[in-house]
Each structure stands twice: as C-alpha cells, then as structure tokens.
Amino acid sequence: MRIPLALARVAALALISIPGLAPIPAEALSLAAVETLAMQHNPSLAAARQDVAIARGLARQDRLWPDPRLNVSGGTGNALGSPGEFSTRVLLTQDVPLTSRIARHADVGRSGVREAYARFQARAWRVRGLVAHAYARWRNATRAVTEVTRLVTAEHVLMGLVAARVRAAQISPVGASGVRLLGAQARLLRQAWRTRRHEAKADLIALIGHRPRRPWSAAEPSRWRVPAPAEALAEALARRPDLRLAEADRRYRQSVHRYQRARRLGWMTIGAGVALDRQVLRGVPAQPIDRSIELSASLPLPFWNRNQGNRSAAAAEVVRARTRLHALRWRIRHTVARDLFALRRLQTRERRLADLRGRARHAAALALQGLRLGQVHTASALAVFADQLTLTAAWLKTSAATADARTALRVALGGP
C-alpha cells in the first residue's frame, strides 16, 4: 500500500516539529552579543578584575593608622635582688603624624583604585577591538564563501553547456579545458576563503574564552556611519580608554608626589604610663612604694633626611606622566587622520570594483544566454567568466580590507 505524497509530507513535518527532533536553528551573532560573551568569559579580563580588587584592598590599608605599642619593663635594684626592692613601668605609645601623611596616603590609595579601574577599561577596550577584528574577518569570509559558491555554480552551468557542444562536435575537447581551469580557480578561491573563515572563527572563540553551544550564522554587516575628521577627533579624545588611563596615571603620580611631600617629617611618638618604684637602703626601714605617671614625647629632627630623594623622584614621575599624556593625544590625532584617509580610499576602490563586478555579472549572464542560443563563441564566454572571477576576487579582497579599516577606525575612536 502506497502512502499519498500529501500525507507523507504532513507526517514528515509533524515529526520534525516534535521537540528534540527539530534541527537546532543557527544563532545570528551580532557584534554586541560577541562582545558581551567576551566580557563574561575572557580569562585576561577576569584577571584584570582582580587587579581592581587588589587596589581596593591596598586603599583600605593606606588610610589606617599604625598600631600603638605597649611597653612593660621591670627589675630589681641590684644583681642579688634585695628583698622588697623592685621597679616596674608600663608605657603605652602611639605614633602620630606631624603632617597630613595619612590623608595623603589615603588619596594615593583612591587614585590607585581609579587607575586600576581605568587599566581594566583599557584592557577591555583592547579585547573588544581584537574581537571586532576577528568578527569582521569571520563575517567577511562567510559572505565571500557565499559569493564564490555562486561563481562555482555558474561555472557548473557553463561546463554543462560546453560539454554539450563537445558532444555535438561543435567544438574540440581542448576548448573545454579553459572552463575546467576556470572552475578549479573558483574552487581554490572558495577553499581559501573557507580557511580564512575557520581561522577567524577560531580566533574569535579564543578571544571570547567560551564556545557557544548553538551553531553560528553570519549576521548582517553593520551600518556604522563614518564621521567627519573634526567629529572623529573629538569623539576619540572623549572616548578613548587609554587616554583616560593616562589621565588617571597622571593624577596617581600627582597624589604620590603630594604624599612624598607630606613625608618630609617623620612620626612623633607620644606615650603615657605608670611607674612603680621601691628602694630598700641598708639600715633604713622599708619605704612606701613610689607611684608616678609618666608622659613621653619624641620628635624627629629633620636635619639631613627630609625625604628629598623620594620627592624629586615623584616630581619626575609627574612630569613623565604628563608627557606621556600629551604624546598619546598627539598619536591619537595622527592615528585617526591616517585611518580616516585609508578607509575613504578603500571605500572608493570598493565602490568602483562593485560597479565593475555588477557589469561583469550582467555580461556573464548575457554570455551564458548567448552560449545557449549558439550566438556566442566559447572563448568569448570563457573570457567574460574569467573577468568576472578576477573582479569578484579583487572586490572580496578590497571589501575585507575595507571592513578591517572600518573596524580599526572604530577602535581608534574608542569603540567599537
């Protein structure tokens, strides 16, 4: 008994729709989703977060005072220890700063926390930039494989028409060798882009630090608008995390310099205690115990060491941090201008190649139609298809370079 075709299709659809038997849909990963995964699973970022926790612990320690000291001493009046003769002293001392070194040290700790957080943000920005580059390469390679597959399909159609002409003895078998060579070139180009896609995906997974369970499918390219030069420069100076890190480092060096200046005077030690003393003299009745309250204070005399070396070194660190900040701003300006120029040149070349590729596709369609009708020579059709393959390869290469330049510019502006 044969099942009708309509009933078979309904049964197949019902089986596919059963949970667990349906194919897993591909997950269209956007750049934002990939960046989120990298922020969650990247091992280097996880280590950088601990640096922030370390800086916070040091900041808590920097604002603490030194512990007080308890001194207890006692003894007899002579080596033999005469009966009833003794002396005991209990003294509690505390180091007190003569300047605002505790507050300055706390400022250093807070500046260190801000610098550690800025360093984490700069590290995250670099990781996001690497992820964006790998994502752009993977997306472009996926699109390139699709485009070259269309050329391979067109080559199969051309090969079928040429084989029919060979069987009809209209052309010699030698004329079909050019079509085979053209098809081999198209397949080699597809294999090269498949290798690039695999490498880009491996780099992306390594940067994320996590392999998603669902299969991937390339998302649509981003529609990011290229800003004007003045707007790009202002955006880069406002958003670059490494610039904020340099500014945080400059403020940290300034706080260290202020702390070293506050350390020009040492600690003053003050103390308070109780002393018990009793002496027994020969031939004299025992005297009552002498009780006294002792107060002490010790003050350093800054004659030779006023922390001059550390202060001068901290001042030099401030100047060096300020110089690095200025150098980074200058480098950002030139980097943004260079990336803008390179991107605009590549976009112009990509538009021209896209226009030529469209004309080549139209010419190839006309050549294929003429070949079916016997109005076009095989060599002419082969030349048209060879031009289409060459222009497609150049367009794909330029398109990938344009995407890399666009990603480099977005990273230079503080993105993506």
C-alpha positions as CSV (number, residue, x, y, z in Angstrom):
1,M,0.0,0.0,0.0
2,R,1.5,3.3,-1.1
3,I,1.0,6.4,1.1
4,P,-0.1,9.5,-0.8
5,L,2.5,12.2,-1.2
6,A,0.5,14.8,0.7
7,L,0.1,12.6,3.7
8,A,3.8,11.8,3.7
9,R,4.7,15.5,3.7
10,V,2.3,16.1,6.6
11,A,3.8,13.2,8.6
12,A,7.4,14.4,7.9
13,L,6.5,18.0,9.1
14,A,4.9,16.5,12.3
15,L,8.0,14.5,13.1
16,I,10.3,17.5,12.6
17,S,8.1,19.6,14.9
18,I,8.5,17.2,17.8
19,P,10.7,18.8,20.5
20,G,14.2,17.3,20.4
21,L,13.9,16.2,16.8
22,A,13.8,19.6,15.2
23,P,17.1,20.9,13.9
24,I,18.9,23.5,16.0
25,P,18.5,26.9,14.4
26,A,21.6,28.9,13.7
27,E,22.3,31.7,16.1
28,A,22.8,35.0,14.3
29,L,25.6,36.6,16.5
30,S,25.8,40.3,16.4
31,L,28.9,42.2,17.4
32,A,27.3,43.4,20.6
33,A,26.5,39.8,21.6
34,V,30.0,38.6,20.8
35,E,31.4,41.5,22.9
36,T,29.1,40.6,25.8
37,L,30.3,37.0,25.7
38,A,33.9,38.1,25.7
39,M,33.4,40.4,28.7
40,Q,31.9,37.5,30.6
41,H,34.3,34.7,29.7
42,N,37.7,36.2,28.6
43,P,40.3,35.0,31.1
44,S,42.6,38.1,30.8
45,L,39.6,40.3,31.8
46,A,38.8,38.1,34.7
47,A,42.4,38.5,35.9
48,A,42.2,42.3,35.3
49,R,39.1,42.5,37.6
50,Q,41.2,41.0,40.4
51,D,43.7,43.9,40.0
52,V,40.9,46.3,40.8
53,A,40.1,44.2,43.9
54,I,43.8,44.3,44.9
55,A,43.9,48.1,44.5
56,R,40.8,48.4,46.7
57,G,42.4,46.3,49.4
58,L,45.5,48.4,49.3
59,A,43.4,51.6,49.5
60,R,41.8,50.3,52.7
61,Q,45.2,49.7,54.2
62,D,46.6,53.1,53.2
63,R,44.2,55.0,55.4
64,L,44.9,53.1,58.6
65,W,47.0,54.4,61.4
66,P,50.0,52.5,62.9
67,D,49.2,50.2,65.8
68,P,50.0,51.5,69.4
69,R,52.8,49.9,71.4
70,L,52.6,48.5,75.0
71,N,56.0,48.6,76.8
72,V,56.3,46.7,80.1
73,S,59.6,46.7,82.0
74,G,60.6,45.7,85.5
75,G,63.6,44.6,87.6
76,T,65.4,44.6,90.9
77,G,67.8,47.2,92.1
78,N,70.9,45.0,92.1
79,A,72.1,41.7,90.8
80,L,71.2,39.8,94.0
81,G,67.8,41.3,94.3
82,S,67.4,42.7,97.8
83,P,64.1,41.8,99.5
84,G,61.4,44.4,98.8
85,E,63.4,46.2,96.1
86,F,61.8,46.4,92.6
87,S,60.8,48.8,89.8
88,T,58.0,48.3,87.2
89,R,57.0,50.5,84.3
90,V,54.0,50.2,81.9
91,L,54.0,52.6,79.0
92,L,51.6,52.9,76.1
93,T,53.0,54.7,73.0
94,Q,51.3,55.8,69.8
95,D,52.9,57.2,66.6
96,V,51.3,60.5,65.5
97,P,51.9,62.1,62.1
98,L,53.3,65.6,62.1
99,T,51.8,66.3,58.7
100,S,48.8,65.1,56.7
101,R,50.6,62.0,55.6
102,I,47.6,59.7,56.5
103,A,45.2,61.7,54.3
104,R,47.7,61.9,51.5
105,H,48.3,58.2,51.7
106,A,44.6,57.6,51.5
107,D,44.5,59.8,48.4
108,V,47.2,57.6,46.9
109,G,45.0,54.6,47.6
110,R,41.9,56.1,46.0
111,S,43.9,57.2,43.0
112,G,45.3,53.7,42.7
113,V,41.8,52.3,42.6
114,R,40.8,54.7,39.8
115,E,43.9,53.8,37.9
116,A,43.3,50.1,38.3
117,Y,39.7,50.5,37.0
118,A,41.0,52.6,34.1
119,R,43.5,49.9,33.3
120,F,40.8,47.3,33.3
121,Q,38.7,49.5,31.0
122,A,41.7,49.9,28.6
123,R,42.3,46.2,28.7
124,A,38.6,45.5,27.9
125,W,38.8,48.1,25.1
126,R,41.7,46.2,23.5
127,V,40.0,42.9,23.9
128,R,36.8,44.3,22.3
129,G,39.0,45.7,19.4
130,L,40.5,42.2,18.8
131,V,37.1,40.7,19.0
132,A,35.7,43.2,16.5
133,H,38.6,42.5,14.1
134,A,38.1,38.7,14.3
135,Y,34.3,39.1,14.0
136,A,34.7,41.3,10.9
137,R,37.1,38.7,9.3
138,W,34.7,35.9,10.1
139,R,31.7,37.8,8.7
140,N,33.5,38.8,5.5
141,A,34.8,35.3,4.9
142,T,31.3,33.9,5.3
143,R,30.0,36.3,2.8
144,A,32.9,35.6,0.5
145,V,32.3,31.9,0.6
146,T,28.7,32.5,-0.4
147,E,29.7,34.8,-3.3
148,V,32.3,32.4,-4.6
149,T,29.9,29.5,-4.3
150,R,27.6,31.3,-6.8
151,L,30.6,31.6,-9.2
152,V,31.2,27.8,-8.8
153,T,27.5,27.2,-9.6
154,A,27.7,29.4,-12.7
155,E,30.8,27.5,-13.7
156,H,28.9,24.2,-13.5
157,V,26.3,25.6,-15.8
158,L,28.9,26.8,-18.2
159,M,30.7,23.5,-18.1
160,G,27.4,21.7,-18.9
161,L,26.9,23.9,-22.0
162,V,30.5,23.4,-23.1
163,A,30.2,19.7,-22.6
164,A,27.1,19.6,-24.7
165,R,28.9,21.4,-27.5
166,V,31.8,19.0,-27.3
167,R,29.4,16.0,-27.6
168,A,27.7,17.7,-30.5
169,A,31.2,18.1,-32.1
170,Q,30.7,21.8,-32.4
171,I,34.0,22.5,-30.6
172,S,37.0,20.4,-29.8
173,P,37.6,18.9,-26.3
174,V,40.6,21.3,-26.0
175,G,38.1,24.2,-25.7
176,A,36.6,22.7,-22.6
177,S,40.0,22.8,-20.7
178,G,39.7,26.5,-20.2
179,V,36.4,26.0,-18.4
180,R,37.9,23.3,-16.2
181,L,40.7,25.6,-15.3
182,L,38.3,28.4,-14.5
183,G,36.3,26.1,-12.3
184,A,39.4,25.0,-10.5
185,Q,40.4,28.6,-9.8
186,A,36.9,29.3,-8.4
187,R,37.1,26.3,-6.1
188,L,40.6,27.2,-4.9
189,L,39.3,30.7,-4.1
190,R,36.4,29.3,-2.2
191,Q,38.7,27.0,-0.3
192,A,41.0,29.9,0.6
193,W,38.0,31.9,2.0
194,R,36.8,28.9,3.9
195,T,40.2,28.6,5.5
196,R,40.0,32.3,6.5
197,R,36.6,31.8,7.9
198,H,37.8,28.9,10.0
199,E,40.8,30.8,11.3
200,A,38.7,33.9,12.1
201,K,36.2,31.8,14.0
202,A,39.0,30.1,15.9
203,D,40.5,33.5,16.8
204,L,37.0,34.7,17.9
205,I,36.4,31.7,20.2
206,A,39.9,32.1,21.7
207,L,39.2,35.7,22.4
208,I,35.8,35.0,23.9
209,G,37.1,32.2,26.0
210,H,33.9,30.3,25.6
211,R,32.4,28.2,22.8
212,P,28.6,28.7,22.2
213,R,26.7,25.5,22.0
214,R,24.5,26.6,19.1
215,P,25.8,26.8,15.6
216,W,26.7,30.3,14.2
217,S,25.4,32.1,11.2
218,A,26.9,35.4,10.0
219,A,24.8,38.4,10.8
220,E,24.3,41.4,8.6
221,P,27.1,43.9,8.3
222,S,26.9,46.9,10.5
223,R,25.7,50.3,9.1
224,W,28.1,52.4,11.1
225,R,28.5,55.9,9.6
226,V,32.0,57.2,9.1
227,P,32.2,60.6,11.0
228,A,33.8,63.7,9.7
229,P,37.5,64.4,10.7
230,A,36.7,67.0,13.3
231,E,33.9,64.9,14.8
232,A,36.1,61.8,14.7
233,L,38.9,63.6,16.6
234,A,36.5,65.0,19.2
235,E,35.0,61.5,19.7
236,A,38.4,59.8,20.0
237,L,39.6,62.3,22.7
238,A,36.3,61.9,24.6
239,R,36.0,58.1,24.4
240,R,39.5,56.5,24.3
241,P,40.0,54.3,27.4
242,D,43.8,54.5,27.1
243,L,43.6,58.3,27.2
244,R,41.5,58.1,30.4
245,L,44.1,55.6,31.7
246,A,46.9,58.1,31.0
247,E,44.9,60.8,32.8
248,A,44.3,58.5,35.8
249,D,48.0,57.7,35.9
250,R,48.9,61.4,35.9
251,R,46.6,62.0,38.8
252,Y,48.0,59.0,40.6
253,R,51.6,60.3,40.2
254,Q,50.4,63.7,41.5
255,S,48.9,62.1,44.6
256,V,52.2,60.2,45.2
257,H,54.1,63.4,44.9
258,R,51.9,65.1,47.5
259,Y,52.3,62.1,49.8
260,Q,56.1,62.2,49.5
261,R,56.0,65.9,50.3
262,A,53.9,65.1,53.4
263,R,56.5,62.6,54.5
264,R,59.2,65.2,54.9
265,L,58.7,65.0,58.6
266,G,58.6,61.7,60.5
267,W,56.3,60.3,63.1
268,M,56.0,61.9,66.6
269,T,55.8,59.3,69.3
270,I,53.7,60.1,72.4
271,G,53.3,57.8,75.4
272,A,51.6,57.6,78.8
273,G,52.1,55.1,81.6
274,V,52.6,54.3,85.2
275,A,55.8,53.6,87.1
276,L,56.1,51.8,90.4
277,D,59.4,52.0,92.3
278,R,60.6,51.0,95.8
279,Q,64.1,51.0,97.2
280,V,65.5,49.4,100.4
281,L,68.6,51.0,101.9
282,R,70.8,49.3,104.3
283,G,69.9,50.2,107.9
284,V,66.9,52.2,106.8
285,P,63.3,50.9,107.3
286,A,61.4,50.0,104.1
287,Q,60.0,52.9,102.3
288,P,56.5,53.0,100.8
289,I,56.1,52.3,97.1
290,D,56.6,55.3,94.8
291,R,53.9,55.7,92.2
292,S,54.2,58.1,89.3
293,I,52.5,58.8,86.0
294,E,54.9,59.1,83.1
295,L,54.3,61.1,79.9
296,S,56.7,61.0,77.0
297,A,57.0,62.5,73.5
298,S,59.7,62.1,70.9
299,L,60.1,64.3,67.9
300,P,62.4,63.7,64.9
301,L,64.8,66.4,64.0
302,P,64.8,66.8,60.2
303,F,68.4,67.9,59.8
304,W,69.6,65.7,57.0
305,N,66.8,63.5,55.7
306,R,63.6,65.4,54.7
307,N,62.7,62.8,52.0
308,Q,64.3,64.9,49.3
309,G,65.1,61.9,47.0
310,N,61.6,60.5,47.0
311,R,60.1,63.9,46.5
312,S,62.3,64.6,43.5
313,A,61.6,61.2,42.0
314,A,57.9,61.7,42.5
315,A,58.1,65.1,40.8
316,A,59.9,63.5,37.8
317,E,57.2,60.8,37.6
318,V,54.5,63.6,37.4
319,V,56.4,65.2,34.5
320,R,56.8,61.9,32.7
321,A,53.1,61.0,33.1
322,R,52.1,64.5,31.8
323,T,54.5,64.0,28.8
324,R,53.0,60.6,28.1
325,L,49.5,62.1,28.1
326,H,50.5,64.7,25.6
327,A,52.3,62.2,23.4
328,L,49.2,59.9,23.5
329,R,46.9,62.8,22.4
330,W,49.3,63.6,19.6
331,R,49.4,60.0,18.5
332,I,45.6,59.7,18.6
333,R,45.2,62.7,16.3
334,H,47.6,61.2,13.7
335,T,46.1,57.7,14.0
336,V,42.5,58.9,13.5
337,A,43.6,61.0,10.5
338,R,45.5,58.1,9.0
339,D,42.7,55.6,9.5
340,L,40.1,58.0,8.0
341,F,42.3,58.6,4.9
342,A,42.8,54.8,4.4
343,L,39.2,54.0,4.9
344,R,38.0,56.6,2.4
345,R,40.5,55.3,-0.2
346,L,39.4,51.7,0.3
347,Q,35.7,52.7,0.2
348,T,36.2,54.4,-3.2
349,R,38.0,51.4,-4.6
350,E,35.3,49.1,-3.2
351,R,32.6,51.1,-4.9
352,R,34.4,51.1,-8.2
353,L,35.0,47.3,-8.0
354,A,31.4,46.7,-7.0
355,D,30.2,48.7,-10.1
356,L,32.6,46.7,-12.4
357,R,31.6,43.4,-10.7
358,G,27.9,44.2,-11.4
359,R,28.7,44.9,-15.1
360,A,30.7,41.7,-15.2
361,R,27.8,39.7,-13.8
362,H,25.5,41.2,-16.3
363,A,27.9,40.4,-19.1
364,A,28.3,36.8,-17.8
365,A,24.5,36.4,-17.8
366,L,24.3,37.6,-21.4
367,A,27.2,35.4,-22.4
368,L,25.6,32.4,-20.9
369,Q,22.3,33.1,-22.7
370,G,24.1,33.7,-26.0
371,L,26.0,30.4,-25.4
372,R,22.7,28.5,-25.0
373,L,21.4,30.1,-28.3
374,G,24.7,29.4,-30.1
375,Q,25.3,33.1,-30.7
376,V,28.4,33.5,-28.6
377,H,31.7,31.7,-29.1
378,T,33.0,29.6,-26.2
379,A,36.3,31.5,-26.0
380,S,34.4,34.8,-25.6
381,A,32.1,33.4,-22.9
382,L,35.2,32.0,-21.1
383,A,36.9,35.4,-21.2
384,V,33.8,37.0,-19.7
385,F,33.6,34.5,-16.9
386,A,37.3,34.8,-16.2
387,D,36.9,38.6,-15.9
388,Q,34.0,38.1,-13.5
389,L,36.1,35.7,-11.3
390,T,39.0,38.2,-11.3
391,L,36.8,41.2,-10.4
392,T,35.0,39.2,-7.7
393,A,38.3,38.1,-6.1
394,A,39.5,41.7,-6.1
395,W,36.2,43.0,-4.8
396,L,36.2,40.4,-2.0
397,K,39.7,41.3,-1.0
398,T,39.0,45.0,-1.1
399,S,35.8,44.5,0.9
400,A,37.7,42.6,3.6
401,A,40.3,45.3,3.7
402,T,37.6,48.0,4.0
403,A,35.9,46.1,6.8
404,D,39.2,45.9,8.7
405,A,39.9,49.6,8.1
406,R,36.4,50.4,9.4
407,T,36.9,48.3,12.5
408,A,40.4,49.9,13.0
409,L,38.8,53.3,12.8
410,R,36.1,52.4,15.3
411,V,38.6,51.1,17.7
412,A,40.7,54.2,17.3
413,L,37.7,56.3,18.1
414,G,37.2,54.4,21.4
415,G,34.7,51.8,20.2
416,P,33.5,49.5,18.9
